[in-house]
Amino acid sequence: MTAMKLLVLRKVSGTDRSKPRRRLIAVAAATAVLLAAPNAALAMDFPAALKRVDHALKTNPSQVSQFALDSCFKRRNFAVKLYESRQVDRAERSLQFCFDALKISEVAPAAKKQAAPDMDKIKAKAVEEAEQALSLTPNVNHGLEIYRECASCHKPEGWGLTNGSVPQLAGQHSNVVIKQLVDIRAGSRGNPMMNPYSCVEAIGGAQSVADVAGYIDTLEISVANGKGPGINLEVGERLYRENCARCHGASGEGDPLTYAPRIQSQHYKYLVRQYRWIRDSKRHNANAEMTAQIKGLKMTEAKAMLDYVSRLEPPAELQAPEGWQNPDFAESQAN
């Protein structure tokens, strides 16, 4: 699951009760676990610079205006998107805006070198919280209230974006959503855009994770997802049968018991991006067997396979009717 975007602090009155919550989310942003850098040689150490900006957004050391904070939050999120899409030069220029707006130096003060995170401990923490969340009965009504924040990126229907920048979540197995959420907030799946939204300060503890996962599982699935170019689909089908069907199912239905996600009607470009990250060991929570298995595929073969996957559809009873809109958001959609 990629990305509920970072909340943008808005100018509010002194009676706005949501202000403390937004500040908690800004604190969470400072502790985001970053993906490995796409390029080895950078003029700017982007992950370090991003942490410095996040810390300044939290502490506001130069006491800049609320407008400057708002503007920097937006530009910070845009910079992360550029960086993840390997547009490093543009990402650096975008992040530079924040250094200027926040009136902080580009070079961080000398700091004691920190040890690399202990991934075994991080993964153990994620497993513990996932087991706790899985043991709870989801409150779907509360899950809806949490999901209202997610909808700004994932859309009210949970369909994401057909360009693949935001995945379709609708109808995803609740077990899978739980695992991915706790992995992101524990740090075993690096996702800087999602970290501030998945943290305890933003959505709550294990019960809240179970609640929002339960709600997502109820959403109707769109089959008008982003698809590939339609080239070599026969090859793609064969490769899917040989490499993926055993875990993800004959028609991409996934398996909640083994945390294999439903990949039916998932956006093609999102599938390609996640495939690359798993193949290159950038998703620390990826199934080790899958990582090893796909390393031997050429990218042309992988794209044919994922093109085929993007065309797999869920059973009719899980599909959204044509023109369907989420009734839980009827009031906001009317406006």
BALOBA-1460 file (C-alpha; in Angstrom, 3 decimals):
// residues 335
<rec num="1" residu="m" x="0.000" y="0.000" z="0.000"/>
<rec num="2" residu="t" x="1.449" y="3.243" z="-0.934"/>
<rec num="3" residu="a" x="0.424" y="6.311" z="0.013"/>
<rec num="4" residu="m" x="-1.869" y="8.379" z="2.115"/>
<rec num="5" residu="k" x="-0.214" y="11.779" z="1.744"/>
<rec num="6" residu="l" x="1.311" y="13.769" z="4.579"/>
<rec num="7" residu="l" x="-1.211" y="16.016" z="6.328"/>
<rec num="8" residu="v" x="-0.749" y="19.707" z="5.548"/>
<rec num="9" residu="l" x="-1.049" y="22.036" z="8.525"/>
<rec num="10" residu="r" x="-3.628" y="24.698" z="7.826"/>
<rec num="11" residu="k" x="-4.029" y="28.123" z="9.344"/>
<rec num="12" residu="v" x="-6.568" y="27.685" z="12.093"/>
<rec num="13" residu="s" x="-8.108" y="29.628" z="14.924"/>
<rec num="14" residu="g" x="-7.179" y="29.098" z="18.553"/>
<rec num="15" residu="t" x="-10.351" y="27.060" z="19.060"/>
<rec num="16" residu="d" x="-9.482" y="24.459" z="16.387"/>
<rec num="17" residu="r" x="-9.337" y="21.178" z="18.298"/>
<rec num="18" residu="s" x="-7.714" y="19.310" z="15.409"/>
<rec num="19" residu="k" x="-4.481" y="21.336" z="15.726"/>
<rec num="20" residu="p" x="-2.822" y="19.073" z="18.371"/>
<rec num="21" residu="r" x="-3.515" y="16.025" z="16.231"/>
<rec num="22" residu="r" x="-1.899" y="17.583" z="13.173"/>
<rec num="23" residu="r" x="1.124" y="18.478" z="15.246"/>
<rec num="24" residu="l" x="1.401" y="14.865" z="16.406"/>
<rec num="25" residu="i" x="1.444" y="13.794" z="12.775"/>
<rec num="26" residu="a" x="4.197" y="16.310" z="12.077"/>
<rec num="27" residu="v" x="6.198" y="14.748" z="14.939"/>
<rec num="28" residu="a" x="5.719" y="11.331" z="13.371"/>
<rec num="29" residu="a" x="7.067" y="12.631" z="10.074"/>
<rec num="30" residu="a" x="10.405" y="13.364" z="11.726"/>
<rec num="31" residu="t" x="10.888" y="9.686" z="12.486"/>
<rec num="32" residu="a" x="10.010" y="8.402" z="9.006"/>
<rec num="33" residu="v" x="12.085" y="5.435" z="7.848"/>
<rec num="34" residu="l" x="13.386" y="6.188" z="4.356"/>
<rec num="35" residu="l" x="13.876" y="3.998" z="1.342"/>
<rec num="36" residu="a" x="17.367" y="3.397" z="0.041"/>
<rec num="37" residu="a" x="18.518" y="6.199" z="-2.262"/>
<rec num="38" residu="p" x="17.776" y="5.509" z="-5.954"/>
<rec num="39" residu="n" x="21.084" y="7.024" z="-7.089"/>
<rec num="40" residu="a" x="24.399" y="6.557" z="-5.335"/>
<rec num="41" residu="a" x="25.908" y="9.970" z="-6.014"/>
<rec num="42" residu="l" x="23.798" y="12.969" z="-5.088"/>
<rec num="43" residu="a" x="24.589" y="16.635" z="-4.683"/>
<rec num="44" residu="m" x="22.275" y="16.524" z="-1.685"/>
<rec num="45" residu="d" x="21.966" y="13.634" z="0.758"/>
<rec num="46" residu="f" x="18.227" y="13.511" z="0.155"/>
<rec num="47" residu="p" x="17.179" y="11.182" z="3.013"/>
<rec num="48" residu="a" x="19.226" y="13.201" z="5.519"/>
<rec num="49" residu="a" x="17.909" y="16.475" z="4.105"/>
<rec num="50" residu="l" x="14.327" y="15.193" z="4.328"/>
<rec num="51" residu="k" x="14.803" y="14.275" z="7.985"/>
<rec num="52" residu="r" x="16.204" y="17.748" z="8.627"/>
<rec num="53" residu="v" x="13.198" y="19.382" z="6.983"/>
<rec num="54" residu="d" x="10.782" y="17.179" z="8.929"/>
<rec num="55" residu="h" x="12.508" y="18.086" z="12.194"/>
<rec num="56" residu="a" x="12.271" y="21.782" z="11.328"/>
<rec num="57" residu="l" x="8.589" y="21.415" z="10.487"/>
<rec num="58" residu="k" x="8.080" y="19.918" z="13.928"/>
<rec num="59" residu="t" x="10.118" y="22.454" z="15.916"/>
<rec num="60" residu="n" x="9.935" y="25.564" z="13.691"/>
<rec num="61" residu="p" x="13.343" y="26.811" z="14.940"/>
<rec num="62" residu="s" x="13.201" y="30.076" z="12.974"/>
<rec num="63" residu="q" x="9.570" y="30.792" z="13.992"/>
<rec num="64" residu="v" x="8.402" y="31.173" z="10.394"/>
<rec num="65" residu="s" x="4.772" y="31.883" z="9.535"/>
<rec num="66" residu="q" x="2.019" y="29.308" z="9.295"/>
<rec num="67" residu="f" x="1.881" y="30.015" z="5.549"/>
<rec num="68" residu="a" x="5.561" y="29.028" z="5.224"/>
<rec num="69" residu="l" x="4.896" y="25.802" z="7.127"/>
<rec num="70" residu="d" x="1.909" y="24.981" z="4.925"/>
<rec num="71" residu="s" x="3.872" y="25.647" z="1.746"/>
<rec num="72" residu="c" x="6.805" y="23.560" z="2.887"/>
<rec num="73" residu="f" x="4.584" y="20.598" z="3.781"/>
<rec num="74" residu="k" x="3.169" y="20.558" z="0.256"/>
<rec num="75" residu="r" x="6.568" y="20.924" z="-1.377"/>
<rec num="76" residu="r" x="8.083" y="18.278" z="0.924"/>
<rec num="77" residu="n" x="5.488" y="15.717" z="-0.199"/>
<rec num="78" residu="f" x="6.049" y="16.599" z="-3.847"/>
<rec num="79" residu="a" x="9.809" y="16.178" z="-3.411"/>
<rec num="80" residu="v" x="9.342" y="12.674" z="-1.987"/>
<rec num="81" residu="k" x="7.207" y="11.656" z="-4.960"/>
<rec num="82" residu="l" x="9.847" y="12.937" z="-7.357"/>
<rec num="83" residu="y" x="12.615" y="11.151" z="-5.455"/>
<rec num="84" residu="e" x="10.761" y="7.822" z="-5.443"/>
<rec num="85" residu="s" x="10.223" y="8.132" z="-9.205"/>
<rec num="86" residu="r" x="13.992" y="8.683" z="-9.586"/>
<rec num="87" residu="q" x="13.691" y="12.327" z="-10.644"/>
<rec num="88" residu="v" x="16.455" y="13.156" z="-8.191"/>
<rec num="89" residu="d" x="17.457" y="16.592" z="-9.519"/>
<rec num="90" residu="r" x="13.875" y="17.834" z="-9.420"/>
<rec num="91" residu="a" x="13.392" y="16.326" z="-5.959"/>
<rec num="92" residu="e" x="16.431" y="18.163" z="-4.622"/>
<rec num="93" residu="r" x="15.265" y="21.471" z="-6.095"/>
<rec num="94" residu="s" x="11.826" y="20.971" z="-4.592"/>
<rec num="95" residu="l" x="13.234" y="20.183" z="-1.163"/>
<rec num="96" residu="q" x="15.534" y="23.211" z="-1.387"/>
<rec num="97" residu="f" x="12.371" y="25.324" z="-1.262"/>
<rec num="98" residu="c" x="11.792" y="24.048" z="2.270"/>
<rec num="99" residu="f" x="15.259" y="25.032" z="3.462"/>
<rec num="100" residu="d" x="14.594" y="28.552" z="2.197"/>
<rec num="101" residu="a" x="11.025" y="28.745" z="3.511"/>
<rec num="102" residu="l" x="11.954" y="27.417" z="6.962"/>
<rec num="103" residu="k" x="15.132" y="29.525" z="7.114"/>
<rec num="104" residu="i" x="17.371" y="26.626" z="8.064"/>
<rec num="105" residu="s" x="20.867" y="25.825" z="6.864"/>
<rec num="106" residu="e" x="21.380" y="23.134" z="4.255"/>
<rec num="107" residu="v" x="24.130" y="21.453" z="6.266"/>
<rec num="108" residu="a" x="22.858" y="19.734" z="9.389"/>
<rec num="109" residu="p" x="24.795" y="20.210" z="12.637"/>
<rec num="110" residu="a" x="27.334" y="17.486" z="13.370"/>
<rec num="111" residu="a" x="25.609" y="14.579" z="15.021"/>
<rec num="112" residu="k" x="26.680" y="11.332" z="16.579"/>
<rec num="113" residu="k" x="26.638" y="8.552" z="14.022"/>
<rec num="114" residu="q" x="23.660" y="6.289" z="14.607"/>
<rec num="115" residu="a" x="23.805" y="2.535" z="14.325"/>
<rec num="116" residu="a" x="21.854" y="0.879" z="11.525"/>
<rec num="117" residu="p" x="18.375" y="-0.192" z="12.618"/>
<rec num="118" residu="d" x="18.043" y="-3.766" z="13.841"/>
<rec num="119" residu="m" x="15.689" y="-5.202" z="11.215"/>
<rec num="120" residu="d" x="15.105" y="-8.381" z="13.227"/>
<rec num="121" residu="k" x="13.754" y="-6.341" z="16.135"/>
<rec num="122" residu="i" x="11.741" y="-4.134" z="13.812"/>
<rec num="123" residu="k" x="10.128" y="-7.134" z="12.122"/>
<rec num="124" residu="a" x="9.440" y="-8.797" z="15.477"/>
<rec num="125" residu="k" x="7.659" y="-5.640" z="16.636"/>
<rec num="126" residu="a" x="5.522" y="-5.627" z="13.484"/>
<rec num="127" residu="v" x="4.605" y="-9.303" z="13.925"/>
<rec num="128" residu="e" x="3.571" y="-8.685" z="17.528"/>
<rec num="129" residu="e" x="1.276" y="-5.788" z="16.643"/>
<rec num="130" residu="a" x="-0.169" y="-7.623" z="13.632"/>
<rec num="131" residu="e" x="-1.070" y="-10.599" z="15.819"/>
<rec num="132" residu="q" x="-2.740" y="-8.264" z="18.292"/>
<rec num="133" residu="a" x="-4.754" y="-6.481" z="15.586"/>
<rec num="134" residu="l" x="-5.779" y="-9.769" z="13.972"/>
<rec num="135" residu="s" x="-7.190" y="-10.993" z="17.280"/>
<rec num="136" residu="l" x="-9.568" y="-8.019" z="17.525"/>
<rec num="137" residu="t" x="-13.060" y="-7.596" z="16.105"/>
<rec num="138" residu="p" x="-13.041" y="-4.607" z="13.732"/>
<rec num="139" residu="n" x="-15.374" y="-1.684" z="14.341"/>
<rec num="140" residu="v" x="-16.166" y="-0.768" z="10.754"/>
<rec num="141" residu="n" x="-17.874" y="2.504" z="11.697"/>
<rec num="142" residu="h" x="-14.711" y="3.684" z="13.434"/>
<rec num="143" residu="g" x="-12.743" y="2.361" z="10.470"/>
<rec num="144" residu="l" x="-14.709" y="4.699" z="8.209"/>
<rec num="145" residu="e" x="-13.774" y="7.712" z="10.344"/>
<rec num="146" residu="i" x="-10.091" y="6.767" z="10.056"/>
<rec num="147" residu="y" x="-10.417" y="6.114" z="6.331"/>
<rec num="148" residu="r" x="-11.740" y="9.639" z="5.723"/>
<rec num="149" residu="e" x="-8.132" y="10.827" z="6.076"/>
<rec num="150" residu="c" x="-6.925" y="8.087" z="3.701"/>
<rec num="151" residu="a" x="-9.484" y="9.069" z="1.071"/>
<rec num="152" residu="s" x="-7.636" y="12.233" z="0.106"/>
<rec num="153" residu="c" x="-5.124" y="10.012" z="-1.711"/>
<rec num="154" residu="h" x="-6.791" y="6.624" z="-2.054"/>
<rec num="155" residu="k" x="-10.137" y="8.252" z="-2.974"/>
<rec num="156" residu="p" x="-13.493" y="7.657" z="-1.241"/>
<rec num="157" residu="e" x="-14.036" y="4.441" z="-3.207"/>
<rec num="158" residu="g" x="-10.531" y="3.159" z="-2.419"/>
<rec num="159" residu="w" x="-9.621" y="2.955" z="-6.103"/>
<rec num="160" residu="g" x="-6.378" y="4.950" z="-5.973"/>
<rec num="161" residu="l" x="-5.105" y="6.436" z="-9.237"/>
<rec num="162" residu="t" x="-4.898" y="4.686" z="-12.595"/>
<rec num="163" residu="n" x="-1.394" y="6.108" z="-13.150"/>
<rec num="164" residu="g" x="-0.225" y="3.794" z="-10.370"/>
<rec num="165" residu="s" x="1.034" y="6.485" z="-8.008"/>
<rec num="166" residu="v" x="-1.611" y="5.387" z="-5.482"/>
<rec num="167" residu="p" x="-2.734" y="1.739" z="-5.321"/>
<rec num="168" residu="q" x="-6.291" y="0.442" z="-5.338"/>
<rec num="169" residu="l" x="-7.132" y="-0.675" z="-1.789"/>
<rec num="170" residu="a" x="-10.799" y="-1.505" z="-2.278"/>
<rec num="171" residu="g" x="-11.614" y="-5.090" z="-1.372"/>
<rec num="172" residu="q" x="-8.128" y="-5.882" z="-0.150"/>
<rec num="173" residu="h" x="-8.099" y="-8.615" z="2.476"/>
<rec num="174" residu="s" x="-8.178" y="-7.065" z="5.940"/>
<rec num="175" residu="n" x="-5.333" y="-9.357" z="7.057"/>
<rec num="176" residu="v" x="-3.140" y="-7.977" z="4.281"/>
<rec num="177" residu="v" x="-4.003" y="-4.349" z="5.089"/>
<rec num="178" residu="i" x="-3.193" y="-4.987" z="8.758"/>
<rec num="179" residu="k" x="0.176" y="-6.506" z="7.931"/>
<rec num="180" residu="q" x="1.188" y="-3.721" z="5.567"/>
<rec num="181" residu="l" x="0.096" y="-0.962" z="7.964"/>
<rec num="182" residu="v" x="1.999" y="-2.360" z="10.933"/>
<rec num="183" residu="d" x="5.038" y="-3.085" z="8.755"/>
<rec num="184" residu="i" x="5.107" y="0.526" z="7.573"/>
<rec num="185" residu="r" x="4.792" y="2.002" z="11.038"/>
<rec num="186" residu="a" x="7.293" y="-0.406" z="12.536"/>
<rec num="187" residu="g" x="9.797" y="0.398" z="9.771"/>
<rec num="188" residu="s" x="10.031" y="-2.976" z="8.058"/>
<rec num="189" residu="r" x="8.439" y="-1.540" z="4.919"/>
<rec num="190" residu="g" x="9.949" y="1.816" z="4.004"/>
<rec num="191" residu="n" x="7.317" y="4.272" z="2.835"/>
<rec num="192" residu="p" x="8.034" y="7.922" z="3.716"/>
<rec num="193" residu="m" x="4.696" y="9.158" z="2.375"/>
<rec num="194" residu="m" x="2.718" y="6.687" z="4.473"/>
<rec num="195" residu="n" x="4.684" y="6.823" z="7.725"/>
<rec num="196" residu="p" x="2.971" y="9.908" z="9.144"/>
<rec num="197" residu="y" x="-0.457" y="8.462" z="8.359"/>
<rec num="198" residu="s" x="0.102" y="4.960" z="9.679"/>
<rec num="199" residu="c" x="1.642" y="5.959" z="13.023"/>
<rec num="200" residu="v" x="-0.083" y="5.562" z="16.376"/>
<rec num="201" residu="e" x="-0.400" y="9.339" z="16.744"/>
<rec num="202" residu="a" x="-2.367" y="9.525" z="13.493"/>
<rec num="203" residu="i" x="-4.737" y="6.560" z="13.639"/>
<rec num="204" residu="g" x="-4.340" y="4.918" z="17.032"/>
<rec num="205" residu="g" x="-3.238" y="1.489" z="18.194"/>
<rec num="206" residu="a" x="-3.940" y="-2.089" z="17.133"/>
<rec num="207" residu="q" x="-7.721" y="-1.711" z="17.414"/>
<rec num="208" residu="s" x="-7.683" y="1.224" z="14.996"/>
<rec num="209" residu="v" x="-5.538" y="-0.747" z="12.550"/>
<rec num="210" residu="a" x="-8.084" y="-3.568" z="12.665"/>
<rec num="211" residu="d" x="-10.943" y="-1.088" z="12.237"/>
<rec num="212" residu="v" x="-9.646" y="0.681" z="9.131"/>
<rec num="213" residu="a" x="-8.568" y="-2.627" z="7.564"/>
<rec num="214" residu="g" x="-12.049" y="-3.997" z="8.156"/>
<rec num="215" residu="y" x="-13.606" y="-0.985" z="6.462"/>
<rec num="216" residu="i" x="-11.321" y="-1.170" z="3.417"/>
<rec num="217" residu="d" x="-12.280" y="-4.821" z="2.953"/>
<rec num="218" residu="t" x="-15.928" y="-3.759" z="2.442"/>
<rec num="219" residu="l" x="-15.292" y="-1.409" z="-0.485"/>
<rec num="220" residu="e" x="-16.390" y="-2.320" z="-4.015"/>
<rec num="221" residu="i" x="-13.520" y="-3.046" z="-6.425"/>
<rec num="222" residu="s" x="-13.115" y="-1.042" z="-9.623"/>
<rec num="223" residu="v" x="-12.243" y="-3.011" z="-12.761"/>
<rec num="224" residu="a" x="-11.505" y="0.246" z="-14.610"/>
<rec num="225" residu="n" x="-7.988" y="0.179" z="-13.200"/>
<rec num="226" residu="g" x="-4.841" y="1.251" z="-14.995"/>
<rec num="227" residu="k" x="-3.734" y="-1.512" z="-17.348"/>
<rec num="228" residu="g" x="-0.587" y="-2.264" z="-19.305"/>
<rec num="229" residu="p" x="-0.088" y="-1.930" z="-23.067"/>
<rec num="230" residu="g" x="-1.567" y="-5.362" z="-23.854"/>
<rec num="231" residu="i" x="1.594" y="-6.767" z="-25.451"/>
<rec num="232" residu="n" x="2.632" y="-10.429" z="-25.044"/>
<rec num="233" residu="l" x="-0.294" y="-11.282" z="-22.782"/>
<rec num="234" residu="e" x="0.017" y="-14.983" z="-23.590"/>
<rec num="235" residu="v" x="3.613" y="-14.911" z="-22.353"/>
<rec num="236" residu="g" x="2.471" y="-12.940" z="-19.316"/>
<rec num="237" residu="e" x="-0.201" y="-15.514" z="-18.490"/>
<rec num="238" residu="r" x="2.289" y="-18.376" z="-18.734"/>
<rec num="239" residu="l" x="4.794" y="-16.605" z="-16.505"/>
<rec num="240" residu="y" x="2.058" y="-15.813" z="-13.994"/>
<rec num="241" residu="r" x="1.022" y="-19.473" z="-13.822"/>
<rec num="242" residu="e" x="4.644" y="-20.527" z="-13.370"/>
<rec num="243" residu="n" x="5.720" y="-17.898" z="-10.859"/>
<rec num="244" residu="c" x="2.776" y="-16.326" z="-9.046"/>
<rec num="245" residu="a" x="-0.375" y="-18.425" z="-9.035"/>
<rec num="246" residu="r" x="0.746" y="-20.741" z="-6.238"/>
<rec num="247" residu="c" x="0.691" y="-17.860" z="-3.727"/>
<rec num="248" residu="h" x="-1.551" y="-15.201" z="-5.287"/>
<rec num="249" residu="g" x="-4.134" y="-17.639" z="-6.642"/>
<rec num="250" residu="a" x="-5.167" y="-18.705" z="-10.126"/>
<rec num="251" residu="s" x="-7.042" y="-15.447" z="-10.711"/>
<rec num="252" residu="g" x="-5.034" y="-13.134" z="-8.418"/>
<rec num="253" residu="e" x="-7.453" y="-13.459" z="-5.514"/>
<rec num="254" residu="g" x="-4.668" y="-13.674" z="-2.934"/>
<rec num="255" residu="d" x="-4.776" y="-15.544" z="0.368"/>
<rec num="256" residu="p" x="-5.464" y="-13.731" z="3.656"/>
<rec num="257" residu="l" x="-4.127" y="-16.654" z="5.692"/>
<rec num="258" residu="t" x="-0.654" y="-16.266" z="4.172"/>
<rec num="259" residu="y" x="-0.922" y="-12.451" z="3.767"/>
<rec num="260" residu="a" x="-0.743" y="-12.801" z="-0.018"/>
<rec num="261" residu="p" x="-2.523" y="-9.678" z="-1.313"/>
<rec num="262" residu="r" x="-5.379" y="-9.597" z="-3.755"/>
<rec num="263" residu="i" x="-3.811" y="-8.297" z="-6.989"/>
<rec num="264" residu="q" x="-6.919" y="-8.437" z="-9.144"/>
<rec num="265" residu="s" x="-7.584" y="-5.109" z="-10.892"/>
<rec num="266" residu="q" x="-4.494" y="-3.505" z="-9.375"/>
<rec num="267" residu="h" x="-2.968" y="-0.664" z="-11.367"/>
<rec num="268" residu="y" x="-0.289" y="-1.838" z="-13.796"/>
<rec num="269" residu="k" x="2.243" y="0.897" z="-13.025"/>
<rec num="270" residu="y" x="1.891" y="0.311" z="-9.299"/>
<rec num="271" residu="l" x="2.519" y="-3.404" z="-9.839"/>
<rec num="272" residu="v" x="5.657" y="-2.631" z="-11.866"/>
<rec num="273" residu="r" x="7.013" y="-0.287" z="-9.190"/>
<rec num="274" residu="q" x="6.420" y="-2.750" z="-6.366"/>
<rec num="275" residu="y" x="7.909" y="-5.563" z="-8.450"/>
<rec num="276" residu="r" x="11.125" y="-3.575" z="-8.896"/>
<rec num="277" residu="w" x="11.352" y="-2.749" z="-5.207"/>
<rec num="278" residu="i" x="10.809" y="-6.376" z="-4.211"/>
<rec num="279" residu="r" x="13.281" y="-7.651" z="-6.802"/>
<rec num="280" residu="d" x="15.903" y="-5.134" z="-5.669"/>
<rec num="281" residu="s" x="15.299" y="-5.922" z="-1.953"/>
<rec num="282" residu="k" x="14.019" y="-2.409" z="-1.222"/>
<rec num="283" residu="r" x="10.863" y="-3.733" z="0.417"/>
<rec num="284" residu="h" x="12.197" y="-5.281" z="3.590"/>
<rec num="285" residu="n" x="8.881" y="-6.961" z="4.369"/>
<rec num="286" residu="a" x="8.700" y="-8.779" z="1.024"/>
<rec num="287" residu="n" x="8.396" y="-12.543" z="0.974"/>
<rec num="288" residu="a" x="11.943" y="-13.893" z="0.625"/>
<rec num="289" residu="e" x="10.816" y="-16.724" z="-1.641"/>
<rec num="290" residu="m" x="9.180" y="-14.243" z="-4.009"/>
<rec num="291" residu="t" x="12.272" y="-12.024" z="-4.078"/>
<rec num="292" residu="a" x="14.464" y="-14.983" z="-5.003"/>
<rec num="293" residu="q" x="12.034" y="-16.322" z="-7.602"/>
<rec num="294" residu="i" x="11.599" y="-13.139" z="-9.638"/>
<rec num="295" residu="k" x="15.286" y="-12.198" z="-9.814"/>
<rec num="296" residu="g" x="15.723" y="-14.453" z="-12.835"/>
<rec num="297" residu="l" x="13.052" y="-12.739" z="-14.928"/>
<rec num="298" residu="k" x="13.940" y="-10.163" z="-17.554"/>
<rec num="299" residu="m" x="12.095" y="-6.880" z="-17.157"/>
<rec num="300" residu="t" x="10.342" y="-7.382" z="-20.497"/>
<rec num="301" residu="e" x="9.014" y="-10.695" z="-19.186"/>
<rec num="302" residu="a" x="8.019" y="-9.152" z="-15.872"/>
<rec num="303" residu="k" x="6.099" y="-6.366" z="-17.596"/>
<rec num="304" residu="a" x="4.207" y="-8.857" z="-19.755"/>
<rec num="305" residu="m" x="3.331" y="-10.822" z="-16.617"/>
<rec num="306" residu="l" x="2.197" y="-7.730" z="-14.703"/>
<rec num="307" residu="d" x="0.226" y="-6.518" z="-17.719"/>
<rec num="308" residu="y" x="-1.652" y="-9.819" z="-17.566"/>
<rec num="309" residu="v" x="-2.139" y="-9.420" z="-13.793"/>
<rec num="310" residu="s" x="-3.619" y="-5.929" z="-14.238"/>
<rec num="311" residu="r" x="-6.371" y="-7.529" z="-16.351"/>
<rec num="312" residu="l" x="-7.392" y="-10.134" z="-13.778"/>
<rec num="313" residu="e" x="-10.795" y="-9.308" z="-12.315"/>
<rec num="314" residu="p" x="-12.500" y="-10.216" z="-9.042"/>
<rec num="315" residu="p" x="-15.775" y="-12.151" z="-9.074"/>
<rec num="316" residu="a" x="-18.832" y="-10.149" z="-10.116"/>
<rec num="317" residu="e" x="-20.160" y="-9.853" z="-6.559"/>
<rec num="318" residu="l" x="-17.046" y="-7.897" z="-5.497"/>
<rec num="319" residu="q" x="-17.006" y="-5.536" z="-8.475"/>
<rec num="320" residu="a" x="-18.306" y="-1.987" z="-8.237"/>
<rec num="321" residu="p" x="-21.356" y="-1.349" z="-10.432"/>
<rec num="322" residu="e" x="-20.801" y="1.161" z="-13.215"/>
<rec num="323" residu="g" x="-20.954" y="4.689" z="-11.842"/>
<rec num="324" residu="w" x="-20.761" y="3.526" z="-8.227"/>
<rec num="325" residu="q" x="-19.816" y="6.108" z="-5.612"/>
<rec num="326" residu="n" x="-19.113" y="5.390" z="-1.976"/>
<rec num="327" residu="p" x="-22.345" y="6.268" z="-0.128"/>
<rec num="328" residu="d" x="-20.345" y="6.909" z="3.055"/>
<rec num="329" residu="f" x="-18.944" y="10.004" z="1.334"/>
<rec num="330" residu="a" x="-22.194" y="11.134" z="-0.287"/>
<rec num="331" residu="e" x="-22.239" y="14.493" z="1.501"/>
<rec num="332" residu="s" x="-18.669" y="15.435" z="0.573"/>
<rec num="333" residu="q" x="-19.142" y="14.247" z="-3.025"/>
<rec num="334" residu="a" x="-22.260" y="16.379" z="-3.367"/>
<rec num="335" residu="n" x="-20.235" y="19.437" z="-2.393"/>
